[in-house]
Amino acid sequence: MKRYIYIIIGIIVVAAIAILILFLIKNNTLNTPPGTTTSTTTTTGVLPGVGTQGSNGSTTSSTPALGLTPTTGSSTPAVASGQITVQNFGVLSQDPVLDYFVDPKNNIVAVEPTGAIITISNGQSTVINSSTINAIISASFSYDGKMALVSYGTPGNPQAAIFNVSTGAWTGLPQGMLSPRWSPANNYQIAYLVATATGKLTLATLNAASLKTTPVTLLSLNANDLSLQWPIKSEFILSDKPTAQNAGSIWVFNSATNTLTPLIYETPGAEGIWSQNALIPYGLTFSGAPSGQGDTLQLQAITGNLPTQTFNFLTLPSKCAFNTELMPVATSTTASVATSTASSTSPIKKAAPALVAATSTPYLALYCGVPRSSSGFSSAQLPDAYNTMSLFTSDDIYKINTATGAEQVLWSDATQNMNTSDMKFFNNAIFFVNRYDSKLYGLTFN
């Protein structure tokens, strides 16, 4: 009799295990980072022509869910003779995007704000991992887009995980990695900050391709609540969280010389983005005045003797991106040729020519979303009002030659509201996330 009872119990246990396995597979929980749930979505995206509707049948103009509705300016598309012309502009993802990467064949992989990961190819969007990550903090891609790094959980003691785009597998990282950043080089190194038991911050690197290796400690600081950027192989940018309420600093740490140098010291609202070109190591920095007025936007060298250049227009570095290009023939010989390309009706003024390069000499191009209505933007408390989404802008997109100061209007359409963020340059095209709808947009030109 007992034997039959044992057989029945065994059958029940096997059936329970089978049901559990099927449940886990169905919900993808065997292949998700800790603390996540799952969902499934499928979307489509396509790059429409200029002035056309997106593939969802609606225009790209929208009203923000939070903050102030921007005042649409009267600027119109303006492209001077001999300058680049826009070919296509439009929405690429019908779902919100947190971060993204575009490969040489224009295939897009993106992390959504929920933590789900999608690919977009030939206008077709496919969900490759439907995990929903609770309390996601940030996401970023490795140099080749094959790995996504996601930070989530409690900001003071976050969790992090890597998603392998090829295999679809998640790998957990040590807890407590603050402000993790991928290496700009063609490797899978990750730099991060970690709070020690003695109240210090340590800067360290970890090899994501071989997680069994020991992390390398680079620097220990008597500081807290810093953010990290890694623009150049041996240069790390450490900065206070930008706010107009308190004076903050931005420092560069050179791991080759073991030196820590201030770029901006004890200045309200300080923030910046940084070139990945070690030969032209410029940063675009924003800083405020103690009075809340007189904000400054300028090019500033990360290292070396490149001249500082102050711009006569105002935007935030988070609305811009650098790209290394070759000097056009038309602007390569004299400063007067470069300055003649600017439109007399341009809403921004370019910086004074600082460098005049020979034909085909590499230079840094700066692409920026510039608010059409400058009055409300310049009078706001920056960057706080913008970063807390109590202020929205309606931007035109400009290209600035950092070697000559020449500027070009790439896109300006008063019928559409684009609040540019997370701008990147891939394959001779600009990509950015519109803060009104959090969707990914593209701008191609020649």
CORLINRA-V124932 format. One record per backbone hydrogen bond with DSSP energy under -0.5 kcal/mol. CO is the residue of the C=O (numbers start at 1). NH is the residue of the N-H. E is the energy in kcal/mol with one decimal. If there is no record, write none. Layout:
CO&NH&E + CO&NH&E
This chain:
1&5&-1.9 + 2&6&-2.6 + 3&7&-2.2 + 4&8&-2.6 + 5&9&-2.6 + 6&10&-2.5 + 7&11&-2.3 + 8&12&-2.2 + 9&13&-2.4 + 10&14&-2.4 + 11&15&-2.3 + 12&16&-2.3 + 13&17&-2.4 + 14&18&-2.3 + 15&19&-2.3 + 16&20&-2.2 + 17&21&-2.5 + 18&22&-2.3 + 19&23&-2.1 + 20&24&-2.4 + 21&25&-2.5 + 22&26&-2.4 + 23&27&-1.9 + 24&28&-0.6 + 24&29&-1.5 + 24&30&-0.6 + 25&28&-0.9 + 28&31&-1.3 + 29&32&-0.6 + 33&36&-0.7 + 35&134&-1.0 + 37&132&-6.4 + 43&125&-1.3 + 46&48&-0.9 + 48&89&-0.9 + 49&52&-1.8 + 54&57&-2.1 + 58&54&-1.9 + 70&72&-0.7 + 75&414&-0.6 + 80&83&-2.1 + 85&446&-1.8 + 87&50&-0.5 + 88&444&-2.3 + 90&442&-2.5 + 91&46&-0.7 + 99&111&-2.6 + 101&109&-2.4 + 103&106&-2.4 + 107&103&-2.5 + 108&120&-2.9 + 109&101&-2.1 + 110&112&-0.5 + 110&118&-2.5 + 111&98&-3.4 + 111&99&-1.5 + 112&115&-2.3 + 114&133&-3.1 + 116&112&-3.2 + 117&128&-2.5 + 117&129&-1.6 + 118&110&-2.6 + 119&126&-2.9 + 120&108&-2.7 + 121&124&-2.0 + 123&45&-2.6 + 123&125&-0.5 + 124&121&-2.4 + 126&119&-2.5 + 126&128&-0.6 + 129&117&-2.6 + 130&39&-2.3 + 131&133&-0.6 + 132&37&-3.0 + 132&134&-0.6 + 133&136&-0.7 + 135&153&-2.2 + 138&151&-2.4 + 140&149&-3.3 + 142&145&-1.6 + 146&165&-2.3 + 146&166&-0.5 + 147&142&-2.4 + 148&150&-0.5 + 148&163&-2.9 + 149&140&-1.7 + 150&161&-2.1 + 151&137&-3.4 + 151&138&-1.6 + 152&159&-3.1 + 154&157&-1.1 + 155&158&-0.5 + 158&176&-3.4 + 159&152&-2.7 + 160&173&-2.6 + 161&150&-2.7 + 162&164&-0.5 + 162&171&-2.3 + 163&148&-2.4 + 163&165&-0.8 + 164&168&-2.8 + 169&164&-2.6 + 171&162&-2.8 + 174&177&-0.7 + 176&178&-0.7 + 178&193&-2.8 + 181&191&-2.9 + 185&187&-2.2 + 188&208&-2.4 + 189&183&-2.2 + 190&206&-2.5 + 191&181&-2.9 + 192&204&-2.5 + 193&178&-3.6 + 194&202&-2.5 + 196&199&-1.6 + 200&196&-2.9 + 201&221&-3.2 + 202&194&-1.7 + 202&204&-0.5 + 203&218&-3.3 + 203&219&-1.5 + 204&192&-2.4 + 205&216&-2.5 + 206&190&-2.6 + 206&208&-0.9 + 207&210&-1.1 + 210&213&-1.9 + 215&217&-0.6 + 216&205&-2.2 + 219&203&-3.0 + 221&201&-2.5 + 221&223&-1.4 + 225&241&-0.7 + 227&239&-2.1 + 229&237&-2.9 + 232&235&-1.7 + 234&236&-0.5 + 234&255&-2.3 + 235&232&-1.0 + 236&238&-0.6 + 236&253&-3.2 + 237&229&-2.0 + 238&251&-3.4 + 239&227&-2.8 + 243&246&-0.5 + 243&269&-2.8 + 246&269&-0.8 + 248&267&-3.3 + 249&240&-2.2 + 250&263&-3.4 + 250&264&-1.7 + 251&238&-2.6 + 252&254&-0.5 + 252&261&-2.7 + 253&236&-2.4 + 253&255&-0.7 + 254&258&-1.7 + 254&259&-1.2 + 259&254&-2.7 + 261&252&-2.9 + 264&250&-2.9 + 267&248&-2.1 + 267&270&-1.1 + 268&288&-3.2 + 271&286&-2.8 + 273&284&-2.1 + 276&278&-0.8 + 277&280&-0.7 + 280&282&-2.4 + 281&302&-3.8 + 281&303&-0.6 + 282&275&-3.0 + 283&285&-0.6 + 283&300&-2.9 + 284&273&-1.8 + 285&298&-2.3 + 286&271&-1.9 + 287&296&-3.3 + 289&292&-2.2 + 296&287&-2.1 + 297&311&-2.7 + 298&285&-2.8 + 299&309&-1.8 + 300&283&-2.4 + 309&299&-3.2 + 316&319&-2.4 + 317&320&-2.0 + 318&422&-0.8 + 319&369&-2.2 + 321&367&-3.0 + 323&365&-3.3 + 325&363&-3.0 + 327&360&-1.5 + 328&331&-1.2 + 329&332&-1.5 + 334&338&-1.3 + 335&339&-2.3 + 336&340&-1.2 + 338&341&-1.1 + 339&342&-1.1 + 343&346&-1.5 + 349&312&-0.8 + 355&357&-0.5 + 358&361&-2.1 + 361&327&-2.0 + 363&325&-2.9 + 363&365&-0.6 + 364&402&-2.1 + 365&323&-2.0 + 365&367&-0.5 + 366&400&-2.9 + 367&321&-2.2 + 368&370&-0.7 + 368&398&-2.7 + 370&396&-2.4 + 372&374&-0.9 + 373&377&-0.8 + 374&378&-2.9 + 375&379&-1.4 + 376&380&-0.6 + 377&380&-0.9 + 380&382&-1.0 + 381&385&-3.0 + 383&387&-3.0 + 384&388&-2.3 + 385&390&-2.0 + 385&391&-1.4 + 386&389&-1.4 + 390&68&-0.6 + 393&395&-0.5 + 394&372&-2.8 + 396&370&-3.1 + 396&398&-0.5 + 397&410&-2.5 + 397&411&-1.6 + 398&368&-2.2 + 399&408&-2.5 + 400&366&-2.7 + 400&402&-0.8 + 401&405&-3.1 + 403&354&-0.6 + 403&355&-2.5 + 406&401&-3.3 + 408&399&-2.4 + 408&410&-0.7 + 411&397&-2.5 + 413&416&-1.9 + 416&418&-0.7 + 417&419&-0.5 + 418&395&-2.9 + 418&420&-0.9 + 419&435&-2.8 + 421&433&-3.0 + 424&426&-0.5 + 424&431&-2.7 + 426&429&-1.1 + 428&445&-0.9 + 429&426&-2.2 + 430&443&-2.5 + 431&424&-2.7 + 432&434&-0.5 + 432&441&-3.0 + 433&421&-1.1 + 433&435&-0.6 + 434&437&-0.8 + 434&438&-2.8 + 438&97&-3.4 + 439&434&-2.3 + 440&92&-3.7 + 440&93&-1.2 + 441&432&-1.9 + 442&90&-1.8 + 443&430&-2.6 + 444&87&-3.1 + 444&88&-1.2
